[in-house]
Amino acid sequence: MVIEFLTFTVPTSIQSKWKALDEAVWTRFLEKQEGFVQKELWQSPDNLAKLHAVIWWRDKDSWKAISDEQIGIVDTEMGDYLIEPEMREFLVIADSE
């Protein structure tokens, strides 16, 4: 299992619109990808502008199968609400399930 961890700085004044677009555009796209498990959106309690997309993948190959062209198309759908994230990756090495 691989976790894609994206941090977006989204001004609180546009978060409602940004979250709705992210759900309609990115989450719907990801749900159609082979190996996608789930996506969560977290907010930092100490900085409300920091939103973290936590995306679970079956394996890194599934995640990396998405082409730069596909990412560009989906990013374009975000329009004026496109915000470049900081990205980190984590490997799940144990879980309680």
C-alpha positions as CSV (number, residue, x, y, z in Angstrom):
1,M,0.0,0.0,0.0
2,V,1.3,3.5,-0.9
3,I,0.0,6.8,0.4
4,E,0.1,9.9,-1.8
5,F,0.0,12.9,0.7
6,L,-0.7,16.2,-0.9
7,T,-0.8,19.5,1.0
8,F,-2.6,22.4,-0.5
9,T,-2.6,26.0,0.8
10,V,-6.2,27.0,0.1
11,P,-7.4,30.4,1.5
12,T,-10.4,29.9,3.7
13,S,-12.4,32.3,1.7
14,I,-12.5,29.9,-1.3
15,Q,-12.3,26.5,0.5
16,S,-16.0,25.7,0.0
17,K,-15.7,26.1,-3.8
18,W,-12.3,24.4,-4.0
19,K,-13.4,21.4,-2.0
20,A,-16.5,21.0,-4.2
21,L,-14.4,21.2,-7.3
22,D,-11.8,18.8,-5.9
23,E,-14.5,16.3,-5.2
24,A,-16.2,16.6,-8.5
25,V,-13.0,16.7,-10.6
26,W,-10.1,15.0,-8.9
27,T,-11.9,12.5,-6.7
28,R,-14.2,11.3,-9.5
29,F,-11.2,10.9,-11.8
30,L,-9.2,8.9,-9.2
31,E,-12.1,6.6,-8.4
32,K,-11.9,5.4,-12.0
33,Q,-8.2,4.5,-11.8
34,E,-7.0,0.9,-11.4
35,G,-5.4,0.5,-7.9
36,F,-7.1,3.5,-6.3
37,V,-8.3,2.6,-2.8
38,Q,-9.6,5.8,-1.2
39,K,-9.1,9.5,-0.7
40,E,-9.5,11.6,2.4
41,L,-9.3,15.3,2.8
42,W,-7.8,16.6,6.1
43,Q,-7.6,20.1,7.5
44,S,-4.8,21.2,9.9
45,P,-6.3,22.5,13.1
46,D,-3.4,24.9,13.6
47,N,-3.6,26.4,10.1
48,L,-7.0,26.2,8.5
49,A,-5.6,27.1,5.1
50,K,-3.7,23.8,4.9
51,L,-5.7,21.0,3.4
52,H,-4.2,17.6,3.0
53,A,-5.4,15.1,0.4
54,V,-4.5,11.6,1.6
55,I,-4.8,9.2,-1.3
56,W,-4.5,5.4,-0.8
57,W,-3.1,3.3,-3.6
58,R,-2.8,-0.5,-3.9
59,D,0.7,-0.1,-5.1
60,K,3.1,2.5,-6.6
61,D,2.7,1.2,-10.1
62,S,-1.0,1.9,-10.0
63,W,-0.4,5.5,-8.8
64,K,2.3,6.2,-11.4
65,A,0.3,4.7,-14.2
66,I,-1.5,8.0,-14.5
67,S,0.2,10.0,-17.3
68,D,1.3,13.6,-17.2
69,E,-1.2,14.2,-20.0
70,Q,-4.1,12.9,-17.9
71,I,-3.0,15.0,-14.9
72,G,-2.9,18.1,-17.2
73,I,-6.4,17.5,-18.4
74,V,-7.8,17.0,-14.9
75,D,-5.9,20.0,-13.6
76,T,-7.4,22.2,-16.4
77,E,-10.8,21.2,-15.1
78,M,-10.0,22.9,-11.8
79,G,-9.8,26.2,-13.7
80,D,-9.1,29.2,-11.5
81,Y,-9.1,27.0,-8.4
82,L,-6.0,25.0,-9.5
83,I,-3.5,25.0,-6.6
84,E,-0.2,23.3,-6.9
85,P,0.4,21.0,-3.9
86,E,3.4,20.0,-1.9
87,M,3.7,16.2,-2.4
88,R,5.0,13.5,-0.1
89,E,4.8,9.7,-0.3
90,F,4.5,7.1,2.4
91,L,4.5,3.3,2.5
92,V,2.2,1.4,4.7
93,I,4.3,-1.1,6.6
94,A,1.7,-2.2,9.2
95,D,-2.0,-1.6,9.8
96,S,-4.4,-2.8,12.4
97,E,-6.9,-4.5,10.1
